[in-house]
Amino acid sequence: MSRFEDLSFETRWLGRPREHWAELGSTNDRAMAWARAGAPHGAIVTADAQTAGRGRLGRAWASESGEDLYVSAIVRPDAGKPIGALGLAVGVGLREGLAAWLPATQLKWPNDLLAGGRKLAGILCEARWVGSSPEVVVGFGVNVGRALFPGPLADTATSLRRELAAPPDRGEVLARVLPALEAALAAFFAGGFAAIRARYEPHCALRGQAVFVDMSNGAGPKEQARALGLADDGALLVEPPGGGPPRRVESGDVWLAP
Ligand SMILES: O=C(O)CCCC[C@@H]1SC[C@@H]2NC(=O)N[C@@H]21
């Protein structure tokens, strides 16, 4: 039994209700089903592999390795709490947890963590409303142990194993990341994104960079701009080509210009 499997039966889960699966379609789907059945705030679903792991904008998340982290946490914010920038807060927590090994990890708006310019981790938050209360599944994948990536990911993705001479195992990573995530979410729910913006900005991969922006959720043309930073509510601020007042990007995707 690996240390990761050990951990699913240990107190290093810090008392959280948890399920660990050898294989699932998507930990987000399982967590949402568990939430509907009444699982409490903080409950965690993990899997060694996913057969239908997914990312934002309908993309697939390669999840077959058995060596990486696939995690979904059930989060039950208080009624009326804004959750629009929750994914950014998750990024802050993940980055701070992973900084134990890779302090230079950067945040690429809205939901990626980059190491050496390559994708190390991704975040997918999904919510449904129960009356006025959101029920949220915070899903994240961290490339921990895999050395090889399929197809185009070979040039764009990385892992702790690829970045470090002595990579940690998945259990160690999870044990660091979960408390960091909880701390970031607590600050976010107390004060909104403005309360953690200073923990995001110094690690923003886009600030000052030329970017292509798609402001229509994957369907529209890409527009060139320069990223300025983040607003207090988490929107990305960009300067249009030729100058002019900053424009807000609230959804969609952003690419660093080559
Ligand atoms: O980069 C992205 O677009 C987000 C990727 C999120 C992947 C994680 S892995 C655990 C959870 N289950 C899923 O199906 N997706 C998320």
The ligand as an SDF file (V2000), in Angstrom:
LIG
                    3D

 16 17  0  0  0  0  0  0  0  0999 V2000
   -7.4710   23.0880  -15.8520 O   0  0  0  0  0  0  0  0  0  0  0  0
   -8.7020   22.9610  -15.7810 C   0  0  0  0  0  0  0  0  0  0  0  0
   -9.4500   23.3590  -16.7010 O   0  0  0  0  0  0  0  0  0  0  0  0
   -9.3020   22.3680  -14.5520 C   0  0  0  0  0  0  0  0  0  0  0  0
   -8.8800   20.9320  -14.3160 C   0  0  0  0  0  0  0  0  0  0  0  0
   -9.5300   20.3400  -13.0960 C   0  0  0  0  0  0  0  0  0  0  0  0
   -9.2350   18.8590  -12.9390 C   0  0  0  0  0  0  0  0  0  0  0  0
   -9.7490   18.3170  -11.6360 C   0  0  0  0  0  0  0  0  0  0  0  0
   -9.1290   16.6920  -11.2960 S   0  0  0  0  0  0  0  0  0  0  0  0
  -10.2570   16.5290   -9.9760 C   0  0  0  0  0  0  0  0  0  0  0  0
  -11.5660   17.1490  -10.4260 C   0  0  0  0  0  0  0  0  0  0  0  0
  -12.3650   16.1810  -11.1750 N   0  0  0  0  0  0  0  0  0  0  0  0
  -12.5310   16.5440  -12.4340 C   0  0  0  0  0  0  0  0  0  0  0  0
  -13.1770   15.8970  -13.3050 O   0  0  0  0  0  0  0  0  0  0  0  0
  -11.9120   17.7230  -12.6780 N   0  0  0  0  0  0  0  0  0  0  0  0
  -11.2570   18.2160  -11.4840 C   0  0  0  0  0  0  0  0  0  0  0  0
  1  2  2  0
  2  3  1  0
  2  4  1  0
  4  5  1  0
  5  6  1  0
  6  7  1  0
  7  8  1  0
  8  9  1  0
  8 16  1  0
  9 10  1  0
 10 11  1  0
 11 12  1  0
 11 16  1  0
 12 13  1  0
 13 14  2  0
 13 15  1  0
 15 16  1  0
M  END
$$$$
